[in-house]
Amino acid sequence: MNDNNIVLRVEDIHKSFGNNEVLRGISFDVRRGETKVFIGPSGTGKSTLLRCINQLTVPDRGSVWLDGEEVTNSGARINYFRQKIGMVFQNYYLFDHLTALKNVELALLKVRGMSKSEAREKALIELRQVGLEDWADHYPAELSGGQAQRVSIARALAMDPDVILFDEPTSALDPELTREVLEVMRKLAQQGMTMLVVTHEMGFACSVATEILFMENGVVAEQGTPDLLMHDPRFTRMKNFIGQFDSYRGD
């Protein structure tokens, strides 16, 4: 692919918290339609990296580019870029006093300036996409954790982002609810949504990733396609991390 297909470029990102250097020079490109999955031990900077990409955490050094425009140091334009770089967190952060539909509608009304009828139609389309159209009028307290997380995915999709960042979206869910969220994400990957995913779900990572990046001590220690990582004996650190790699195939 040529450079015209690069939607996101991350260049030499560094971030420290006090004396703790969490990110030590992370660089990679993301082409349109790719799913890059970040794995590695806890505390290696994976979530911090995602937060640096959409500037929820400001990096100490380095730059992020979206479609050729710099996201870092963008000042007042950061809200524009955050519309184009959606994010789904570990916790879904829904408004408890709003229905699923209203949670998805809110940014369409307030940020994109849609009419009520336009916002409702768009929100219902995205809830249908995640299998929750019939739950549109339910409040978060009436939803399972998996359903609430799918509402948060619908909310991100409603902004028509160029990229969606997923920060361990299933870490707070039990296995059955985890599966329903991963199936939605798998479908998005198949449809060509550009995604960056931090996860410990190895079966999911191997089944959807264009590339897996193994982070350790604030750097990308190893990276490659799932097939390459499974069959190339050089990738010892990642294999040690995930154990019997072949046991995750076909999950």
C-alpha positions, 0 to 999 in steps of 0.5 A: 500500500502507498502512503495515501492509505496511511490514516494514522501515524505515530512518531517517537511517542515518549511519556513519563509520570514522575521518574517512571518512563512509561513510553520510550519512543513508540512509532508505527503507521496504521493503514485504512482498514487495519486492525492493530492489536497491542498485547503485553504485561500490565504496566507496559504503557499500552493504555497510556499509548492510546490516550496519547494518540487522542491527547487525553494524555499529552505525550512529552515528546513525539507526534501523532498524525491523522490523515496528514494533519497533526493531532499533537499540538493542535490546540482548539482543533483537538475536539475535531480530532477526537470526533475522528479518533473514537475511543472505547474504554475499559468502563463504558462511562454511560450517562445513567439518567439517559437511555441507550438511545439518548446516550448515543444521540447526545454527541450527535446533537451537541457536537455534530449539530444534528436535528433530533430526528437525524440524531435519532435515526443515526443512533438507531442505525448504530444500535442496530449495528451492535445488536441493541436496537430493541434495547434503545429505550433501556437505561444503563442500569437495565443493561448487562455489562456487555450490552452497556459496552456495546452501547459505548461502541455504538456511541463511538461509531455514531461519530463516523470516526476514521479510527477507533481505539479500544482500551481493554473493552472486555476487562471488566466482563465475564466470559459470556459477556466478553464474547458478545462484545468481541463478536461486535468488534470482529464484525467491525474488523471484517467490515473494514473499520480501522481499529487499535485494540489493547486486549488480553484476549489472545484468540480474538487478537489472532483472529482479527489482527492485521498486526500484533504488537507486543509491548514491554518496558515502554517499547514495542519489543516484537511485532508481526502478523499472527501467522508470522508470530506463530511460525517464526521462532525468533518471536520468543518474548511474545510466545513466552507471554502468551504460552502455547500460542497454537491453543488460541487458534480459531477462538 
